[in-house]
Amino acid sequence: MASEPAPESPPPAAPIRSPAERLFRRVWVSIAGFTLLAIGTVLLVTPGPGVPIIVAGLALLALEYAWAKRWLKKVKETGRFLWQKASGGTAGSSSTRREDGVKDGVDGNDPER
């Protein structure tokens, strides 16, 4: 006799929120997100981590606003581009750096010899 698999339980439903709860969440997300954006903007011209704070503010605002989601996507794409450009553009470079900072093979010291 083949046993039947246990019936799968349905996925948990999203919590039902009243209009007042949705408004409360939207207001608080907006206040917190715009506050982070303002603090991050100030930190761009003063010592501090301005860009990560701005990204955090956009991520928070993206929970409620489509424009923030679009900006966050652009910021992520720009960050990836800059990261690749700063790291030389290739993820798996064949040349390696020794502990003294000199690329192997450039100064005549090939580790394979």
C-alpha positions as CSV (number, residue, x, y, z in Angstrom):
1,M,0.0,0.0,0.0
2,A,1.3,3.3,-1.0
3,S,0.8,6.0,1.6
4,E,-0.5,9.3,0.4
5,P,1.7,12.3,1.0
6,A,0.5,14.7,3.6
7,P,-1.5,17.5,2.2
8,E,0.5,20.7,2.0
9,S,-0.7,23.5,4.2
10,P,-1.5,26.7,2.3
11,P,1.0,29.5,2.5
12,P,0.4,32.0,5.3
13,A,-1.8,34.8,4.2
14,A,-0.6,38.4,4.4
15,P,-1.9,40.0,7.6
16,I,-5.1,41.9,7.0
17,R,-4.5,45.5,7.9
18,S,-7.1,48.1,8.4
19,P,-6.9,51.4,6.5
20,A,-5.7,53.1,9.7
21,E,-2.9,50.6,10.1
22,R,-1.8,51.1,6.5
23,L,-1.8,54.8,7.0
24,F,0.1,54.6,10.2
25,R,2.8,52.4,8.6
26,R,3.1,54.7,5.6
27,V,3.5,57.7,7.8
28,W,6.2,56.1,9.9
29,V,8.0,54.6,7.0
30,S,8.0,58.1,5.3
31,I,9.2,59.9,8.4
32,A,12.0,57.4,9.1
33,G,13.0,57.2,5.4
34,F,13.1,60.9,4.8
35,T,15.0,61.4,8.1
36,L,17.6,58.9,6.9
37,L,17.9,60.7,3.6
38,A,18.4,64.0,5.3
39,I,21.0,62.7,7.7
40,G,22.8,60.9,4.8
41,T,22.8,64.1,2.8
42,V,24.4,66.0,5.7
43,L,27.0,63.3,6.1
44,L,28.0,63.6,2.5
45,V,29.6,67.0,3.4
46,T,30.7,66.1,6.9
47,P,32.7,63.2,8.1
48,G,30.5,60.1,8.2
49,P,29.0,57.3,6.2
50,G,26.6,59.4,4.0
51,V,26.1,57.0,1.1
52,P,25.1,53.9,3.2
53,I,22.7,56.1,5.2
54,I,21.1,57.4,2.0
55,V,20.8,53.8,0.6
56,A,19.2,52.7,3.9
57,G,16.7,55.6,3.6
58,L,15.9,54.7,0.0
59,A,15.5,51.0,1.0
60,L,13.0,52.0,3.7
61,L,11.1,54.4,1.4
62,A,11.0,51.7,-1.3
63,L,8.7,49.7,1.0
64,E,6.0,52.2,0.3
65,Y,6.9,54.3,-2.8
66,A,7.6,53.1,-6.4
67,W,9.8,56.2,-7.1
68,A,12.1,55.2,-4.2
69,K,12.3,51.6,-5.6
70,R,13.4,53.0,-9.0
71,W,16.1,55.2,-7.4
72,L,17.3,52.4,-5.2
73,K,17.7,50.2,-8.3
74,K,19.7,52.9,-10.0
75,V,21.9,53.4,-6.9
76,K,22.6,49.6,-6.8
77,E,23.5,49.5,-10.5
78,T,25.8,52.4,-10.1
79,G,27.4,50.8,-7.1
80,R,28.0,47.6,-8.9
81,F,29.5,49.5,-11.9
82,L,31.8,51.5,-9.6
83,W,32.8,48.4,-7.7
84,Q,33.7,46.5,-10.9
85,K,35.6,49.6,-12.2
86,A,37.5,49.9,-8.9
87,S,38.4,46.2,-8.7
88,G,39.8,46.2,-12.3
89,G,36.7,45.1,-14.1
90,T,37.5,41.4,-13.8
91,A,36.4,39.2,-11.0
92,G,38.8,36.3,-11.6
93,S,42.0,37.9,-12.7
94,S,44.8,35.5,-13.4
95,S,47.5,37.6,-11.9
96,T,47.8,37.7,-8.2
97,R,49.3,40.2,-5.7
98,R,52.0,39.1,-3.3
99,E,52.0,40.3,0.3
100,D,54.4,43.2,-0.6
101,G,51.8,44.5,-3.2
102,V,53.8,43.6,-6.3
103,K,51.9,41.7,-9.0
104,D,53.5,38.3,-9.7
105,G,55.2,38.0,-13.0
106,V,55.6,41.8,-13.4
107,D,58.9,42.1,-11.5
108,G,60.4,38.8,-12.8
109,N,59.4,36.8,-9.8
110,D,57.2,34.1,-11.1
111,P,55.9,31.8,-8.4
112,E,55.8,28.9,-10.9
113,R,59.6,28.8,-11.4
